Amino acid sequence: MPRFEPFNAIRYAAEVNWDDVIAPPYDVLSEDDVIDLGHRSRHNITWIDVPRGDDNRYKVAAYLLQEWLAKGVLVRESQPSLTIYRMDLTDASGTARTISGVLGGLEVVDEGAGGVLPHERTTKKASTDRLDLTIATGANLSPVWGLSLASGLTAALAAPGDPVGEITVDGVTHRAERVTDPDRIAEIRRIIGSDDVLIADGHHRYSISRTYRDKVRKALRRNDTAAEFTLAFVNELVDDQLSIEAIHRIYDGISFDQLKHDLAGSFTFEPMTEELGPHTLARMVTDQRLVLLSPDGKAQWLVPRTGAFEGVRDLDGAWLEHALAGSQAKVNYQHGLDQVLDQLKGSGPIGKPAGAVLIRPSSLAEIRRTAREGLLMPPKSTFFTPKLRTGVVIRPTARLPH
């Protein structure tokens, strides 16, 4: 089972306004987003987490981290702590909820070793950006999101810790609370360490942490450094602690007529008279059907044929992989109905999209089954919301010798 450890956190000083310095994760930011955040403050976390410039950008990021520490913009705490991170939101169904998890150091384990498990197949990422940034700064800046299969974590996090800060963005309030009490830390560690942790978001970051750990082990000839862990947010895998949305499929490389032909072996098509909207996504769940969109955004229902998916896992992504197994269609991924419609108007990697399929969010039961049976979902099966913010806490890690 995975170890989960407190650490001597680096945080923004108490007088720093979080509205100026806290940012979304690096992998959802556009160039314009980065520019806008940088204009808010010269101490915005993106100046370090999204390095600008030429080949020296990672050295500049490392310099800024040390400069902000020296000037007191950032403070390195002398006492190890965990950080409770809460997100207050109203989800897509209109339900108010609070997601409570904890930020700490999650053990970095070898692939296939168990304890920390992937939940879906991942697409290849050739970029070495996160590794280069970790080497330069000696820090974990953006957390991995892990789901604990152990029961009791939500209850253990219910009592407040010492307030650190909060920020409200896009209707979501992000709150952080410091926990330094040894007994409470021990209880949280015990719960997380009693069962597997499933990676919900940040598979690439976790893989990079494994690569970095191995570099540190080789360079220092030790396996007891801070590089044995990486920054992670862990919350309990229960329904009221998760807000899951779908990542829809956009297809190109073939015509729309060919896409329909390729889907027809597994689905029937029914006309849709209602206007697309959030209610459509809700009806997809209740009626157990998908939606096919033509290049001009016109919609029709995709209804699974009886027996078409016998022996196939009850996941829309798996259904589509099965239905299009012999197709020449190339798949891309997009979250959000409006974003899908916008992308249909443009051009994909191969050309103008042939069409899109709206899918349903993965169920909690299927996510849990994935973990317990050691299975993997298709790529981009789940979109966990809201996105964690970067800059709430920075975790120092072992440094490579220069």
C-alpha positions in Angstrom: 0.0 0.0 0.0 1.3 3.5 -0.7 3.0 5.7 1.8 1.7 9.3 2.2 3.9 11.8 4.0 3.8 15.3 5.4 6.5 17.7 4.2 8.0 21.2 5.0 5.7 23.1 2.7 6.6 26.2 0.7 3.7 28.6 0.6 2.9 32.1 -0.3 3.4 34.5 2.6 0.2 35.3 4.5 -0.1 38.8 3.2 0.0 37.8 -0.5 -3.3 38.0 -2.3 -4.2 34.6 -3.7 -6.3 36.3 -6.5 -3.0 37.6 -7.9 -0.8 34.5 -7.6 -2.8 31.3 -7.7 -3.4 29.7 -11.2 -5.0 26.8 -13.0 -2.8 23.8 -13.8 -0.3 24.4 -16.6 -1.8 21.9 -19.0 -5.1 23.7 -19.3 -3.6 27.2 -19.9 -3.5 28.9 -23.3 -0.8 31.4 -24.3 -3.3 34.2 -23.6 -4.1 32.7 -20.2 -0.4 32.7 -19.3 0.1 36.3 -20.4 -3.0 37.4 -18.5 -1.9 35.6 -15.3 1.6 37.0 -15.6 0.2 40.6 -15.8 -1.7 40.1 -12.6 1.5 39.9 -10.6 5.2 39.4 -11.1 4.8 36.7 -8.4 2.1 34.7 -10.1 3.0 31.0 -9.9 2.9 30.7 -13.7 6.2 32.6 -13.8 7.7 29.4 -12.3 5.3 26.7 -13.3 5.0 27.8 -17.0 8.5 29.0 -17.8 8.8 31.6 -20.6 11.5 32.3 -23.0 14.4 30.4 -24.6 16.6 27.4 -23.5 17.3 29.2 -20.2 13.7 29.3 -19.1 14.0 26.5 -16.6 17.1 28.2 -15.0 15.0 31.4 -14.8 12.2 29.5 -13.1 14.6 28.1 -10.6 16.1 31.5 -10.0 12.7 33.0 -9.4 11.8 30.3 -6.9 14.9 31.1 -4.9 14.5 34.8 -5.2 10.9 34.7 -4.0 12.0 32.7 -1.0 14.8 35.1 -0.2 12.4 38.1 -0.4 9.8 36.4 1.7 7.1 36.2 -1.1 7.3 32.5 -0.5 8.0 31.0 2.9 9.5 27.5 3.6 7.8 26.2 6.8 10.0 24.6 9.5 7.3 22.1 10.6 6.1 19.2 8.4 2.5 19.5 7.6 -0.3 18.2 5.4 -2.8 20.5 3.7 -6.5 20.0 3.5 -7.8 21.3 0.2 -11.5 21.9 -0.1 -13.5 22.9 -3.2 -17.0 24.3 -2.8 -19.1 24.2 -6.0 -22.4 23.6 -7.6 -22.0 20.7 -10.0 -23.5 20.2 -13.5 -26.7 18.7 -12.0 -27.2 21.8 -9.8 -26.2 20.1 -6.6 -24.1 22.0 -4.1 -21.2 20.0 -2.8 -17.8 20.3 -1.1 -14.9 18.1 -2.2 -12.4 17.6 0.5 -9.0 16.1 0.0 -5.5 16.4 1.4 -2.2 17.5 -0.2 0.9 15.6 0.8 3.8 13.5 -0.5 2.5 10.3 -2.3 4.9 7.5 -2.7 6.3 7.0 -6.2 6.1 3.3 -7.1 7.3 1.4 -10.1 4.9 0.8 -12.9 2.9 -2.4 -12.1 4.0 -2.6 -8.5 0.6 -1.8 -7.1 -0.4 0.7 -4.4 -0.7 3.6 -6.8 -2.7 2.6 -9.9 -3.5 4.2 -13.2 -7.2 4.3 -14.1 -7.0 4.7 -17.9 -4.7 4.2 -20.8 -2.8 7.4 -21.5 -1.9 9.1 -24.7 1.9 9.6 -25.4 3.5 12.8 -24.4 6.9 13.5 -25.9 7.5 16.7 -24.0 10.2 16.7 -21.3 8.9 20.0 -19.8 7.9 18.7 -16.4 11.1 16.7 -16.0 13.2 19.7 -17.0 11.3 21.9 -14.6 11.7 19.5 -11.7 15.4 19.1 -12.3 15.9 22.9 -12.4 13.7 23.8 -9.4 14.0 20.7 -7.2 10.3 21.1 -6.5 6.9 19.6 -7.2 4.7 22.4 -8.3 1.5 20.8 -9.7 -0.2 18.0 -7.7 -1.3 14.6 -9.0 -4.9 13.9 -8.2 -5.4 10.5 -6.5 -8.5 8.7 -5.4 -8.2 6.7 -2.2 -10.1 3.4 -2.2 -9.9 3.4 1.6 -13.0 4.3 3.6 -13.0 7.0 6.3 -10.8 9.7 4.6 -13.6 12.2 4.2 -14.6 11.9 7.9 -10.9 12.3 8.9 -10.7 15.5 7.0 -14.0 17.0 8.2 -12.6 19.0 11.1 -11.0 22.3 9.9 -7.2 22.8 10.0 -5.5 26.2 10.3 -6.7 28.4 7.4 -4.0 29.2 4.8 -6.0 31.0 2.1 -8.9 30.8 -0.3 -9.8 31.9 -3.8 -13.1 31.8 -5.8 -12.8 31.3 -9.5 -15.6 30.4 -12.0 -18.1 29.8 -9.1 -15.7 27.4 -7.3 -14.2 28.4 -3.9 -10.8 26.7 -3.3 -9.8 26.6 0.4 -6.6 25.4 2.1 -6.0 24.5 5.7 -2.8 23.4 7.4 -2.6 20.3 9.6 0.4 20.0 11.9 -1.0 17.9 14.7 1.0 14.6 14.8 -1.9 12.5 15.8 -4.2 13.8 13.1 -1.4 13.4 10.5 -0.8 9.9 11.6 -4.5 9.0 11.2 -4.7 10.5 7.7 -1.6 8.7 6.7 -2.9 5.4 8.1 -6.2 5.7 6.2 -4.5 6.5 2.8 -1.9 3.8 3.4 -4.5 1.1 4.1 -5.6 0.7 0.5 -4.7 1.5 -3.1 -4.7 5.1 -4.6 -6.1 5.4 -8.1 -4.7 8.2 -10.2 -7.6 10.4 -11.4 -5.6 13.2 -13.1 -1.9 13.7 -13.6 -0.7 10.4 -15.0 2.0 12.2 -16.9 3.2 14.1 -13.9 3.3 10.9 -11.9 5.3 9.2 -14.6 7.8 12.1 -14.7 8.1 11.8 -10.9 9.2 8.2 -11.4 11.8 9.2 -14.0 13.1 11.9 -11.6 13.2 9.5 -8.7 15.3 7.1 -10.7 17.7 9.8 -11.7 18.1 10.8 -8.1 18.6 7.2 -7.0 21.4 6.8 -9.6 23.1 10.1 -8.9 23.0 9.9 -5.1 23.0 6.1 -4.7 20.2 6.4 -2.2 16.5 5.4 -2.2 15.5 7.4 1.0 15.3 10.9 -0.4 12.4 13.2 -0.9 12.3 12.1 -4.5 10.7 8.9 -3.4 7.5 10.9 -3.1 5.6 13.5 -5.2 3.0 16.2 -4.5 -0.5 14.7 -4.6 -4.0 15.6 -3.7 -5.9 12.6 -2.4 -9.6 12.3 -1.7 -11.9 9.4 -1.1 -13.5 7.5 -4.0 -17.1 8.0 -3.0 -19.9 9.7 -4.9 -20.3 12.9 -2.9 -16.5 13.6 -3.2 -16.4 13.4 -7.0 -17.7 15.6 -9.8 -17.1 13.7 -13.1 -17.9 14.9 -16.6 -17.4 13.3 -20.0 -14.6 13.9 -22.5 -16.3 13.6 -25.9 -14.9 12.1 -29.1 -14.2 14.1 -32.3 -13.4 12.1 -35.5 -11.6 13.0 -38.6 -9.8 11.2 -41.5 -13.1 10.0 -43.0 -16.4 11.5 -44.2 -19.4 11.9 -42.0 -21.3 9.3 -44.1 -18.5 6.8 -43.6 -18.5 7.5 -39.9 -22.2 6.7 -39.8 -21.6 3.6 -41.8 -18.9 2.4 -39.4 -21.1 3.1 -36.4 -24.2 1.4 -37.9 -23.1 -2.1 -37.0 -23.4 -1.3 -33.3 -25.9 1.5 -33.1 -29.2 2.6 -34.6 -29.9 6.3 -35.3 -32.9 8.2 -34.1 -33.8 11.8 -34.9 -33.4 14.4 -32.2 -36.0 17.2 -32.2 -34.9 18.9 -29.0 -32.2 21.6 -28.9 -28.8 20.6 -27.6 -28.1 21.6 -24.0 -27.3 20.4 -20.5 -30.6 18.5 -20.5 -29.4 16.5 -23.4 -26.4 15.2 -21.4 -28.8 14.3 -18.5 -31.1 12.4 -20.9 -28.2 10.5 -22.3 -27.6 9.1 -18.8 -31.3 8.2 -18.1 -32.0 6.8 -21.6 -28.6 5.0 -22.0 -27.8 6.5 -25.4 -25.1 8.6 -27.0 -25.4 11.6 -29.4 -23.9 11.8 -32.9 -23.1 15.3 -34.2 -22.6 16.0 -37.9 -19.9 18.6 -39.0 -22.6 21.3 -39.0 -23.6 20.4 -35.4 -26.9 18.7 -36.2 -27.6 16.0 -33.7 -29.2 12.5 -33.7 -29.4 9.8 -31.0 -27.1 6.9 -31.1 -29.0 3.9 -29.6 -27.0 0.7 -28.9 -28.2 -2.3 -30.8 -29.3 -5.2 -28.6 -26.3 -7.5 -27.9 -23.9 -5.2 -29.8 -21.7 -4.7 -26.7 -22.0 -8.1 -25.1 -18.7 -8.8 -23.4 -17.6 -5.1 -23.7 -17.2 -3.0 -20.6 -20.0 -0.6 -19.8 -18.0 2.4 -20.8 -18.9 4.6 -23.7 -15.3 5.0 -24.7 -15.0 1.2 -24.8 -18.2 0.9 -26.8 -16.9 3.4 -29.4 -13.5 1.6 -29.6 -15.4 -1.7 -30.2 -17.8 -0.1 -32.8 -15.0 1.6 -34.8 -12.4 -1.2 -34.4 -12.1 -1.5 -38.2 -12.6 2.1 -39.1 -10.1 4.5 -40.6 -11.5 7.3 -38.4 -8.9 9.1 -36.2 -10.1 10.2 -32.8 -9.5 13.4 -30.8 -10.8 14.4 -27.4 -12.7 17.4 -26.2 -14.4 18.3 -22.9 -17.6 20.4 -22.9 -20.5 20.6 -25.4 -19.8 24.2 -26.4 -16.1 23.3 -27.0 -17.1 20.3 -29.2 -19.4 22.5 -31.3 -16.7 25.1 -31.7 -14.2 22.4 -32.8 -16.5 21.0 -35.4 -16.5 24.4 -37.1 -12.7 24.4 -37.4 -10.0 21.9 -38.5 -8.6 18.9 -36.7 -5.1 17.4 -37.1 -6.1 15.7 -40.4 -8.7 18.1 -41.7 -12.2 19.3 -41.0 -13.8 16.9 -38.5 -16.1 14.2 -39.9 -18.3 14.5 -36.8 -18.4 14.0 -33.1 -19.9 11.7 -30.5 -21.1 12.9 -27.1 -20.6 10.3 -24.4 -21.7 9.9 -20.8 -19.5 10.4 -17.7 -17.9 7.2 -16.4 -19.8 5.9 -13.3 -18.3 5.6 -9.9 -19.0 1.9 -9.9 -17.0 1.4 -13.1 -14.1 3.5 -11.8 -14.0 1.4 -8.6 -14.2 -1.8 -10.7 -11.3 -0.6 -12.8 -9.1 -0.3 -9.8 -10.2 -3.6 -8.1 -9.8 -5.7 -11.2 -6.5 -4.1 -12.3 -8.1 -2.9 -15.6 -7.6 0.3 -17.5 -10.3 2.5 -19.1 -9.9 3.8 -22.6 -7.9 7.1 -22.9 -9.8 10.2 -21.8 -12.6 8.3 -20.2 -13.1 10.8 -17.3 -12.8 14.5 -16.7 -12.6 15.3 -13.0 -13.8 18.7 -12.0 -13.0 21.3 -10.7 -9.4 21.5 -11.7 -7.0 21.8 -8.7 -5.2 25.2 -8.5 -1.4 25.5 -8.7 0.5 27.6 -6.1 -1.6 26.5 -3.0 1.5 24.6 -1.8 4.9 23.7 -3.3 6.7 20.6 -2.2 10.5 20.6 -2.1 12.1 17.4 -3.4 15.6 16.0 -3.5 18.0 17.9 -5.9 20.2 16.3 -8.5 23.9 17.2 -8.1 25.1 19.9 -10.5 
